[in-house]
Every structure is written in C-alpha cells, then in structure tokens.
Amino acid sequence: MQIIGKLSGTNHHFKYIVNCIILAAGGNGMDVAGLCYWDQEMDGSVTIKWDNKHMTCIVNIFGCAIWWSPINQCKSLLTII
C-alpha cells in the first residue's frame, strides 16, 4: 500500500498497475514473462527485486498515461448534471 500511495501522489495523469510476487527461498525456480502494447514515449515499467535468506520479492510497476482534455471533461460533467 505504501508503493501505491507514493505513486498516486506523484502525477495524476497516469494509471498505475502494481504486481508483487513473494517467494520462499529454497532454490525454487520461477519464470515470468510479460508483453505490453503501449506508447513507448509516454508509458513505462520498472521491476524491482529484493531478497534475503528467507524470501524473494519481485515488484513490477507499470505506468500508463491517461489522455484527457478539458473539453471532454466538461462534456462528462454535463452528462452527470
């Protein structure tokens, strides 16, 4: 929850997706793959791995830009009113 809280305070024009995998240490293997279709100039991702002798934690964070305009926002507000 701390990660999501810090991300939401940085920029409101992005949608964040956070995925966390926690594995017990012990020599077990795991393969993970992903594929993303997005705007390479505006969107991005980061992967952080942390481990100790008991566990491994892998956090993936994806940031996708949300495009909006004041005109569309006004139209949405008018339909609500």
N, C-alpha and C positions, 0 to 999 in steps of 0.2 A: 504494500500500500504506500510505502514511502516513495518508491520509484514513481508511481503514477501521480502522487501528489506533487512531486518536484517537476515532473514533465508538464502537468497541466498548468503550472504557474509560469512556464517559460514563454509559450506562444499559443494563442487561442485559434490559430489558423491551421492547425494540424490535428489529425486524428491519430492517436497513439494506440498501438496494439503491443501488449507486453506478454511474453510467454516465458515461464520459468520451469526448468526441469531440475529436480533434485534426485540424485542417485546415491545409493550407499556405496562406499568404497569397498573394493574387494577384487579388483581385476576384471570386473564385468565390462564387456564392450557394448557400445551403442552407436548406431549410425543414424544420423539425422540429415535430411535433405529438404530443401525448400526452393520454390520458384515464385518470383514476383513479377507481375506486369504493372509497370507504373511509369511515371515521368521521372527519368533519371536526373533531371536538373533540379527538381523540387522535392522528391521523395527520397527516403533513405532508410538504412537499418544499421544496427550495431549489435554485436554479440559479445557478451562478457562471460568469461569462465572464471570461477573461483573454486578452489578445492583445498581440503586438508586431509589428514589421515583417516577421517571418518566418512566424508561425503564429498561429492562434486555437485556444484550448482552452475547451471548454464542459463543465462538470461538473454533472450532475444527481444529487442525493441525495434518496432517498425514505426516510422513517421510518414504519414501520407498527407499531402497538402489538401486543404479544403478550399475550393474556389467558390467565391460568392461575390455578389455586387450589391451596393445599396439599393438599386432599383428592384432586384429580385427580393431583397429583404422587405422592402416596403410592400410589394405585392403580397408576400406571405402574411404580413401583419394585417393588411386589408381583408384578406380572406378569413382571418381569425375574428376580426371585429365584426 
